[in-house]
Amino acid sequence: MKRTVSGHVLVSVILTVLVVSMLAGCAPKSATLDAIKKAGVLEWGSDPTFEPFEFIDANNKPTGFDVELVNAIAAKLGVTAHMTSGAFDGLLMALDTHKFDLVCAAMTITPARQEKVLFSIPYYRADMGIMFDPSKNTISKPEDLVGKTVGVQTGTTGDISARKIAGVKVNSYPDIQLATLDLVNGKIDAVVNDYPVCTAYASTHPELKVIDTTTIAGEDLTQLYGIAVRKDDPAFKEAVDKALLDVVADGTYATLYRKYFFVDPPYLPK
Ligand code: GLN
């Protein structure tokens, strides 16, 4: 008898949940998404010193692959996107304190970051790059950096990887542009940073060379970028993933990829 009663209770709870979720359009509830839709604006954070992913154009406006990708994701959510700039190293902290609701910053999905945030499905794959001036240094592999001074951006995977090579002096900079400036001025020997960003920079600095690096100190350096959201709202991550897949499905992703990387995407987010 007791069992039947709890069975009935269970059935009505399940029915209530089903009806409520049907009314809500079947999507799980996201407080973040609700607030964004109410405001009509998706507030997001990035560090626009990372061309071609995010940078400030000649008209002083943020642009780049990530910027246009987030704009397209926002459009799928029925809102516009507004970017707030901050140093890369502080972006996840600012996300946590609700300064914005999403971070898109060529950010590699790492286990340490996954402890703090939820990442979307990966949207880009990158190798690491070593950039240097061949008239001043001979470098063909990561081990050749031993005894040299290397510039990195604070808190990035480049920073972490460069420190894994014993005997390398690592100078950390708040943004990668300051590191590349010191490289051009001969104050440091090399820059360790995401390969696509190195090649974009070297394309306007022909005196520099970039080596495509997939391992450092025996560790795989293939990086998958993800869009970060707060850990307490998995339903928002689902919504971002769905919007991202919609942006892939309608061809926008491939168009943006060709625009910023000059080739067809070798990998489609899925
Ligand atoms: N992909 C690198 C990282 O996540 C660098 C990102 C960046 O500097 N914007 O650490």
Boltz pocket constraint, residues with backbone or C-beta under 6 A from the ligand:
constraints:
  - pocket:
      binder: B
      contacts: [[A, 47], [A, 50], [A, 88], [A, 105], [A, 106], [A, 107], [A, 108], [A, 109], [A, 153], [A, 155], [A, 156], [A, 157], [A, 158], [A, 194], [A, 223]]
      max_distance: 6.0
